[in-house]
Amino acid sequence: MSKITDKVFELARPVVEEEGCSLWDVEYLREAGTWYLRVYIDKDGGVSIDDCERISRRLDPILDEADPVPESYVFEVGSAGAERELKRPSDFEQFLGHEVEVRLYKPLNGSKSYVGKLDEYRDGAVSITSASGPMEFAPEQIAQVRLHVSF
């Protein structure tokens, strides 16, 4: 995480937890020339728009006072989502046995995307069991890992 996202994570966590949610992630990125600061939350039973609004209203003055972001930005609070990205070792631990999609930087056997059950996460390496059998991906191969929802 960047220093900005680390600071915002520290500021947001107590507020998010007081509101009965958990803090999943903080993103600070530029899209189409505009900076966005996004706080992603989670809650058993799902996140509602009311949860997002309450947390946003509480965090806004805290962020204004702490001023962790040097540029002007758009502030958003949203759900981590059903197909959330897994980033930290604790994320992988929480979702062992769940279906994930592993996206690669370069094609492997003709594909840059593999779906399967998350078997193991070790030092950045990811092991899954896909329809074609067990697979292991080294950290330098992995662009992104997300939960995968099948319909």
N, C-alpha and C positions, 0 to 999 in steps of 0.2 A: 504494500500500500504506500501511497505517497504521504508526505507529511500532512498535507491538507486532509486527506481522507482519514488518516490516523487520528488527527485532532478532532474532526467532526464525529468520528466513531466514539471517542471518549466523551464528548459533550452529549451525544444523542443517546447512548446506552441507558443511562439512568432514567431519562424521560420516557423512552420507549418501554422499559421494564415497568415503570410506575403505571403505565397505561395498559398493562397486562399483555404486552407483546414481547417479542424478542427481536433484537437487531440482527438482521442477516448480513447486510453489506452496505457500504457507502461507495458511491462512484462520483468522480469529478472528471468530466470530460467535455471536449469541445465537439459540437455537432453543428454543421452548416454555419460556422462563424459565431455561434453562441455557446457560452459556458453553461453547463448543467451540473448542479449538485443534487445527487439523488440518494435518498435514504430508503433502503429496502427493509421492510419489516415482515414478521411472520407471527402467526398465532394459531394455537390448536383450534380447529374448526374453521379456520380461514380468516383473512383480514377483510374488514369492511371499509367502505368509503369513509364512514364515521371515524374509524380508527385512524386512518390516514389524515383526516382533517384535524382531529384533536392533537395528534402528534405534531403535525405541521405548525399549528397555531402555538403550541408550547415551545417548539424548537426555534421558530423564527426569531423571537427576541433574544434568545440565548446566542444564536449565531451572529446576530447583529452586534451584540455586546463583545463577544470573544473575537469577532472579525478574523476568522482563520483563512478566508479566501481573499486574495488581493484584487481580483477582477470583479466586475459585476457578473451576476449569474442568475439563472433560473433555478429555484429551489423546488424540488418535488419529493413527496413521500409516497411510496407505493408498496404493493405486495411483492414479496420475493418471487411469487409465481410458482405454478406447478412444474414448470420446466426451468427451474433456477439453476444458475451456474454454481458448480462446486469449486471452491478455491482453497480453503484452509483444510489442514489435516482433519480437524474436527467435523467439517462438512462431510468429508468422505466417510469418516467413522460413523456418523449419524445415519448415512444412507447405504451402508453395506447391505447387500442383498436386494437392493432396488435396481430397477432398470435405468441405465444411463446411456447417453450418446457421447462417444469420444470423437472429437473432431481433430484431425491431424493437420500439420503444416504442409506436408507433402503426401501424395498418394502412397498407400501401402497395398500391394496386390490390386491396384487399379481403383482404390477407393480412399477418400479422405474422411469418411464418416463410418463409425461402427457402433452398433447398438447391442447391448447385452446386460446381463446381471453383474453388478459391481461386486467382485469377489475380494479384492484387496487393494489397498493403497499403501505404498511403502516408499518413503523418500522421494515422492513425486512420480513414482512409477504407478501405473494403473493396470490392474488385471480384471478382465471381464470374461464371462462366458456368453458367447454369441450363438446364434443359430448354427454357425459352422464350427463351434467348439471354443475351447479356452484361448484367450489372446492376452498378450502383455504388451504394454506400450511404455517406452522410456520417456522420462520427462521432456527431453529435447524434441520428441516427436509430437507432443500434445499441445494443440492450440487452445483447446477448451474442453471441459467436461460438464455436461448438463444432465439433470434428471430428464428422463424420457417418459412421456405419457403415451401409451398405446390405446387406441380406440377400437 
